[in-house]
Amino acid sequence: MAARRVCMLASSILRYSVGVPRFSRQRLFIRIPYFLQRHWHSVSLGAGLCAIPFVPKSDSLTHEALIKRAASLVTDSSNTYLSQTSLALIEALTEYTKAVYTLISLQKRYINMIGKINPKEENEIWQVIISLRVEVKEKKETCSRFDSNWMAAVNLSEIAAEAAYGAGADQASISARTQLQTIQNQMEEVKQLVIKAEKMLAEVQAEEIKRASEHALQAKNSRKPADTNSVGEEEIPEAYLRED
């Protein structure tokens, strides 16, 4: 209000000075700086208030709009987390599958060489097989760790999509659900390849055990006739002596 009075007084002085003689007008303008010095706070405040635009409250600043915007940001963050964990898990599963197939190939070669190699060569092959089995186990543990992160990301994405739908952010909710469904389908395909590889590995290991058992049995049977003949040759003279 003080600033308003100052402005009104200044305008009145200017209007009044038009019809005032020159000498009186000079005295009047001399008093203006003194007056402004006394009321400089009011003048400054009035000028500052005049510079602030008074804009009516926008619809984009309502609570509903802010909640919708926040829900959209949550879905964006959950989608990013889901993408990163999915990428890590798919890469880990791919590396694990490659290691499994490498082990399968090596064990098939060993099965074909059972009974055809000496113990030293067999021991060297087994050292490689054991090393590969350790690598496969480590890669599987990595897959399990990333799978836990991925499951947490899936749950978070589902919650974020539901929250966005409840907040009215339909587009964000639909986008989150679509991305989640796409990633789940891709992950299912990769996991099916892993299951197939593990099934083949189990079959090869079962075949290895079977062939090794058969070879051991054949080796045992091949030694029995020689042992029986040697025993018979020793017992015949002894029996003959007893008859004498």
Steps between C-alpha positions, in 0.01 A plus 500: 500500500788737579652438162167569338475833682850589387415428139175696522680793664769503232244502221306777674816707530570460133147604405510792743835620370358567155313813612753620758744786427855404417654609833241318709533199276872482572437507874244227462736269312775568752278350773431182304843334566462577872160337501625192314793467739264481798273244334750297294390174667144545384607597150730197467234262630243643266731463202579142597135407532427654165769276346344174634250352254181388667407191299199291594570143619554267202329164462844337470579592861204329660555208736351258249733617225807484725411148618451389140837645405670330795339167409633536146850562635472189716407287199794644306738408782356151539525444124867599509567264791315220321697555179837494677427187703356325193809578297728371776300178544475427127874545459572277801263228373660515156850456643378216721339323202822528298699347787250214529525417129880509521485249785256283302734493201800404712315224684374354171858481376602329823219245464620408153856453632410278796712185478715644220736723699756431768450610864724805459298638209178422682620690806588805288154502344339472840697800626352708218150366568525584870620852418204551265258369760630757750456776241144386426418502870635854545305630201184338631547677834536829312175428318325434830620832641386699197173308493422622852560860389284446193211360703516804729493726192196316364312545827597868514386555142163339573451720807603813307258421217218449749586826678507690170160360408358603837645850460340544160824469301350249261765541231784439745320196640442350156861564398633332816279194457589466132873513571463253785311253282756529220795442732329205669445334161864551404618365834280192462663422164849530645413283800358232271838484325666460838264217595573325170876525556476370857287207381760408238776521761311267733451249216868510405610451860263204533643353178852553634421311820341217300793467260755516781316226690481281189869547433589413858284187482658393172846548641408294804352220292801494271724432799285220651582216253873551544461497877286182484749316278791589720313379806407178324855433393615536859222285645532204263840389618394544861192285449707243316740479794216449741371208295843338512 
